[in-house]
Amino acid sequence: MIPEPKLNDLYQEVILDHNRRPRNFKEIPNPSHYSHGYNPLCGDDFHLYLRVEGGIIQDVGFKGQGCAISKSSASILTSMIKGKSLEDARKLAGDFIDFMVEENKGDLKSRIGRLSIYEGVKEFPVRVKCTTLIFHALQDAAKDS
């Protein structure tokens, strides 16, 4: 009998898949919004590019290098925000950052959707910065809109 995979194992596989085959790993020429996120503690270094038209994210990409956690979170985030309003993306970024740093998750878990797979990272406080790097970059890129 084959044992059923544990939920944490499935989450880990999603993270590894997004690290190995990151979605939206590209530079967008002439982006309307841009930010550079860098974590000097571990060397994670990503550029985030957005093309926003009429308040909607038409295209999104990121380039750079980092650990599996930072790269996979960038891949998942960019997949989630493409086609969404910039305001919704900004709210998602804020909710995810709050989820990662606050003890009381409340309804944040339901608002961040599949990003809740990173909940286990909270057990390693140094790695929280890896997970949230691209979300801080998104907030920075969207701040002038």
N, C-alpha and C positions, 0 to 999 in steps of 0.2 A: 504494500500500500504506500502510495506517494503522500508524504505529509503536505498539508496545505501551507502555503507561504504565509508568514506572519505579515501583518500590516506594515510594520517598520521595514521589513525586507522589500516590500513593494514600493514604499516611499523611497528607500535608498536606490532602488533600480531606476525610478523616475529621475532622480537627481543625477545618477551616473549617465543615463541616456542623454539628458540635456547637456551634460558636460562633454560627452563624446561627440554628439551631433547637435551643437547649439543652433537653435532657430534664430533667424534674423541676425546672424553674425556677419555683418556687412557694414560698410560705410555708405551713407546716403549722400550723394553729391548735392550741394546747396541746400542743406537742411534749414528749416525755419527756426528750429530750436536745437540747442547743443549744450552738452555739459561734459566735463571731464571729472571722473571720480578716481581718487587715488588713496590707498590705505598704506601709509608708510610703515606700519607695523609688520605687514606681511608681504607687501609688494603688489597687491591686487591693483590693477591699473586699467580702467575701462573708459572709453569714449562712447557717449550716447548721442544718437542722431534721431531727430524727429522731423517729419514733414507734416505740418498741420495746415489744413485748409478748411475754412469755415468752422473752426473750433474742433474739427475731427482729425484724429491721427490717421493720416492716409498711409504713411510708411514709417517704419521704425527700424533702427539697426544699432548694433553695438560692435565695437572692435576693442581689442586689447588682450591682456593676459591676466590670469588669476587662478586661484585654486578652484577645485570642482564645485565648491559651494557658491562662490561668487559668480562663476561662469554660468552655472545652471540656474541660479536665481535671475540672472540677466536674461537668459533664454526664455524662461517661463514668463517673466514680467513682460518682455517685448511681445510674446505671443498673446498675452492677455489684453494688452492695451491697443493693439492695432485695430482700427475701426471704431474705437471708443472716443468719447469726447476728451479733450485735454483736461477738463475739470474732473471728470470721473477718474482719469489716470492719476491725477494729483491726489485725489481722495484715497484711492487704493494705496498709493505710496505711503501716505500718512498713516492709514490704518495698519499697514503691514509693519511699519517701523514701530508704532505703538504696540502692536501684538508681540513683537520681538523683545521689547524692553520693559513692558509692564507685566506685573504679576497677575492682575485681574484681567483675564482675556474677555470676559463677558461676551457680547455679540460680535466682537472683532473677528473671531474665528469664522463666523458665518459670512462676514463681509469680505474677507480676503480669499474665500474659496479655496482652490487647490494649493495656494501658497502656504496653507497650514501644514503642509508636509515638512516645513522647516522648523516646526515646533521643537523637535528634539535638539536642534542646534542651541537652544537656550541653555542647555546643560553645560555648554562650553562658551562662557561669556566672551572670550577673545574672538570666537568665530562669528558672533552676532554681527560684528562689523563687516565681515566678509559677505554675509547674507544681505545686509541692508545697503551696501555700497551703491548699487545701481539705483536703488529707490531714492537715496539722497541725491544722486545725480539727476533723476527724473524731477524731483522737487525743484532743484536748482534750474534745470532747463525750462521748466514751466512757470517759474516765478514772475517773469516779465509779461506774462500773457493776461 
